[in-house]
Structures are given as C-alpha cells and as structure tokens.
Amino acid sequence: MSKNGVSGKTHTTQQINHYSNQNNPNNSAHRANNNNHSNQLNPNNSNYQRNK
C-alpha cells in the first residue's frame, strides 16, 4: 500500500508546502478553489453559464 502525499526526497520544500496548502480545508486557497469549482458547476450561477 502506498502513502498519499509527496516525498521530501523528490520534492522541494516549496512544492511540499503548496501540496499541503491545496489539501488543507482550513487554508484560504483551498476554500477559494472549492468555491470556484462549486460556482462553475452551479447552473444557476450567471457568471459561468454557457452561451445557449
């Protein structure tokens, strides 16, 4: 069974920090990404409606 995540042997500290931030639900960047994704999938959101 393999572990999820990134290794310090193959990634820089900056890369590990970015990975951690992207996967931390308490991080503002993580919340912003999830909110944006939700908005894009919401058919009632006029900002993301496709041209019909």
C-alpha positions in Angstrom: 0.0 0.0 0.0 1.4 3.4 -1.0 1.1 6.5 1.0 -0.6 9.6 -0.3 1.4 12.8 -0.4 4.7 14.0 -1.6 8.2 13.0 -0.6 10.9 15.3 0.6 13.3 13.2 -1.4 11.7 14.1 -4.7 10.1 17.5 -4.0 11.4 20.9 -2.8 10.1 22.5 0.4 8.1 24.9 -1.7 6.4 22.1 -3.6 5.6 20.3 -0.3 4.1 23.5 1.1 2.0 24.0 -2.0 0.7 20.5 -1.8 -0.1 20.9 1.9 -2.0 24.2 1.3 -4.0 22.7 -1.6 -5.2 19.8 0.6 -5.8 21.7 3.8 -9.5 22.5 4.2 -8.6 25.3 6.6 -6.4 27.1 4.0 -7.9 30.1 2.2 -6.6 29.0 -1.1 -8.2 25.6 -0.7 -11.5 27.2 0.2 -11.3 29.6 -2.8 -10.6 26.7 -5.2 -13.5 24.7 -3.8 -15.9 27.7 -4.0 -14.8 28.5 -7.6 -15.4 24.9 -8.6 -18.8 24.9 -7.0 -19.7 28.1 -8.8 -18.6 26.7 -12.1 -20.8 23.6 -11.6 -23.9 25.6 -10.5 -26.3 26.0 -13.4 -27.9 29.0 -11.7 -24.7 31.0 -11.5 -24.8 33.6 -14.3 -21.1 34.1 -14.2 -20.4 30.6 -15.5 -23.4 30.0 -17.8 -22.5 28.7 -21.2 -23.8 30.5 -24.3 -27.0 28.9 -25.5 
